[in-house]
């Protein structure tokens, strides 16, 4: 079984929904990891329901990134790989297929026991593995650890769940370390940056455990701030995506720039890429969209791309040692 096939994409559930609701047309939206299965799923739905299916080929970065054109063009949409956000504006038309993982996590949890150094361990993961966190808890507690599966803010659907832009489930002061269940560095490095605590990745697909290192990213962020200290012309980037639009923050940043003698302009767009910004000749960009854009795309933009807290440092309204990770928080 490949890693993408270890997730429940709920084909029969979708067929039942289509037969019950009776839509004329159906939209499908996938994150990158699931797109290779899109055509096969569309074929099964069309064969079973005689309904026209449209697949979104646009990039998808989360439940914050619903394809609004796909939603407008179809009676219902199935959105894969994410849980619903509390501020989703199309919830009556969108069905979220969370793609729960079937992979066994107990073996990699046992491996983590040999590596974890702290006593109080915070358990975190994405929506695909949240139903497995109690399995991990039992393994670690049988090994003498104490575990916390914390409840995050209103953007989190489940205890222990984190997003790439929200680590509110990893805010327990009693935790010595965090153990992330899943693959990749995207989410755990964010937790490491946001909390300053050691974060370990327990990857059940390759059965390996390692500690993440965010030192390189901190050096990159410090360099971006330093390059921006003399900036006088600022582009404040705003996303039009449903769950990323922080225009109120952009307006406050524009006022802050003005107070410090800087000229600032708001640049709004859907997909934020270096190519899209190339024609806007500014000294520095400030990103109010997905916080990971500034982190993951360092050096690719035509001018330094800062987060709002980093821009506060440039303006002298925050000290260097007070740098925090930008998050999109709920209530």
N, C-alpha and C positions, 0 to 999 in steps of 0.2 A: 504493500500500500504506500503510495507517495504521500508526501505531507499534505498536499492540497486535497487528496481523497480521504484524509482522516477527519474531515469536517462534515457535519450533517447539514446539507443544504435544503432539506425538507421539501423534496419534490412532491410527495403525495399531499403534503399540507397545502402547497401552492395550487395543486390541481383541485383540491377540495374548495379552496377559497374562490377560485375562478368559477367553479360550477355553482357555488352558493351565491356569489355576487352577480354573475352574469355579465361581465364586461365585454365590450366589443373588441377592445384592444388592450394589451398589457405591456408595460415597460419593465425592463430588467436593468439594474445598475450594479456593477461589480467593482470592488477594489482590484488593484493590479494582480494580486495573488490568485484570484479566482477567475480571471477573465478567460483563461484557456478552456474553462468548462462552460462558458456562456452559450456557445452554439448548441452544444449537446443538450443543455437544459431547455433552451428555446424550442428545440425540436420535440422534446418530450412533452412540453406544455401544449404545443400546437397540435400534436398527434392526439393527445388525450382530451383536449377541450374544443378543438376547432376554433381557436381564438388567435387573432393576429398578434404576434409578439415582436416588439422592437427592443433592440439591445443598445444601450448607451456605450459608445466607444470613447467617451471623454474620460480623462483621469478622474479618479475618485479617492479622496484622502480621508474620508470619515463621514459620519452622520451629519457633520456640519456642512457637507459638500453635496447636498442633494442636487440632482440634475433637474432644474426647474423646467427646462424645455421638455424633457422627457415626461415629467409629471403633467404638464399642460397638454401634451399631445396624446396622453393615454388615460383610460378610465381608472386604472390602478397601476401601481408600480411596486415591484419587489426590490428592496434594497438589501444587499448582501454584506455580511461581515461586520456589521456594527449594530449597536443598540440605539434605541431612539433617545434623542435629546429632549429635555423638557421644553425647549424653545422651538421645536420643529413646527413650521407653519403649515405643512401639508400632511399632517398626521392622519387625516381622515382618508387620504388616498394612498398612503405609503405603508406597506407591510415590511417590517424589518426581519430579515432572516439572519439571525445572529451567528449561525454556522458553528455550533458547539463542537468542540473537538472530542474525538473518541480515543485519543492516544492515552496510554497508561503513564501516569506521572509518578507512581510510587518508587520506581527504580531510581529515577534521577533525584527524587527527594532524598532517598537513602544516601546517594552520593554526596548530596549537599551537606549532610551531617558531618562528613569528614573535612569540609572546607570552611563552614560557617564558624566564626570565632566568637560572636556575641551570644548572649543568653536569650535575649528578647528579640524575636524575629518578626518583622512585618511581612506578611504575604501579599503579593500584588500580581496582577496579570491583566490581560485584555479580556474582552467579553467571551472569547472562544474557550477560555479555560477556567472561568470563575466557578463553574460547577465542580471543578476538580480541586479547589483550594482546601476543602475539608479533608480530602485524601492526603494532601501534603501535610496539613496540620497534624493528622494522626501519626504520620511517619516521624515527623520532627519531635513531637511531644513524647512519643515512645522512646526517642533517643535522648530525652532530657531537656529539650528546648521548650521555651514558652513562646507561643505564637499569637499574633494579633491579625485579625482580618477586619480592617476598619471600614466604617461607612464614610463615604466621601460626601461631596456637596450634591446639590440637586441635579447636576449634569450626569451623575453616576447612576446607572441603573441597578448596580449590584455592589455589595460589600467587597472590598479588595480590588475592584476594577479601576484601571487607570486609562487615560487617553493620552495621546501625544501632546495635548495642550493642557492637561489637567491632572494633577497628582494629589488631589485632595484626600485620597485614600491612603496616602503615605505621609501623614502629618502627625503621627503619634510620637510624642516626645519620649515615651518609654522604650521605643524600639532602638536597639543597638545597631541593627542592620536590616536590610530588606532583601528578600528573595523573590525574584521575578520568575514566573513560570511562563515559558514561551521561547520563541526563537528571535534572533536579531538583537541589535543594540539600540534601536530607535527609542523605545519606551524606557528601558532601564537607565540609559544615559540621562534622559530627561529627569528621572527620579533622583539620580545621583547629583545632578546640577541643582535641582530644586531643594533638596534636603541637606546636602553635604554629608550624608551618611554613606557607609559602604553599601553597595548594591551588587548582588550576585545574580547571575542568569543561570537558571536550571532549564536547559533545553531538552524537552522530552523526545524530540524527534531524532536527535543524535546522541542522546544520553550523556551529555557533558555539562559540567558546571564551571563557570569562571566569574571572576570579578570584573566589573566594568571600570574603565579608567577615563575620566572626563578631563584630565589635565590638558590634553591637546586642545580641546574645545575652549577651555578657559584662556589658554594662551591666544587662540584665534580671536576670542571676544575682546580681550584686552588690547590686541593690536587694532581691531576695528574701532574701538573707542578712541585710542590714541590718534589714529588717522583723522578722526572727526572733530577734534578739539577746536580747530580753527574754522570749521564749516560755517558759512554765512547763508547759503541757499539750501533749503531743506525740502525734500519731497516726502510727504507723509502718505504712505500707501494704505488704502482701504480696500478690503475685499467686498464684493457684492454677494458672495456666497451666503446662504441663509444662516448658517451657524457661526460665521466668522466676522460678520459686519460689526465693527466697533467704531462707528462714526462719532459717537459721543467722546470716545477716547481721542480720536484724531483731532477733533475740534479743540479739546483741552491742550493737546500737544502743540497745536498751531498757536494758541494763545501763549503758551509757555515760551515757544521760540520767539514770538514777538517781544515778550518781556525782556528777553536777553539779546535784543538787537539783531535777530536773525529773520530772514524772509522765508516764509514757509508756504507751501501749496499742497493741497490735497489731491492725490492721484487715485482714482477709483478704477478697479478692474476686476474681472472674474478670476482668470488664471494668471497668477503673478510669476513671471519668468524674467530672466535677465534680458531677453530679446524684447519683451514688451516695454521695458523701462529704458532701453538704449537711447531713445530719442529725447529723453528728458534730462537735460544737462544740469544736474544739481551736484552739490558737494557731498551730500549724504542723504540716504533714504532712512525713514523710520517706519518699520513694519507694524501695522496694527491687525493684520490678518493672522493666519495660523502662526503661532510663535516659533514653530520649527523652521519656517522659511529662512529666517536670518541665521539660524544655527546650522542647518544642513546644507545651505547654499553659499557658505562663506567663500568670498573671493570670486564668485562668478558674476556678481552684479557690477555694472560700470562705475559704481561708487560704493563706499561702505554701506552695508545694510544693518541698522541697529534695531534693537528691541526698545520699547518705551522706557524701561528702567535704565537702559544704557544711554538713551538720549537725555534722561534726567541727569546722569553723570556729566555728560558733555555740557549741559547748561548750568552745572554747578548746584543743582537742587537735590542731588544725592551724592554721597561719598562713595569712592571706589569700593571700600570694604562693605558697603551696604548693597552691593549688586545682588539682585535676585533674578530667578528665572521668570520670564513672562508667562502667564497662564491666562486662559479664558475660563473664568470661574463662574460657578452658579451660586445659588443662594445657600 
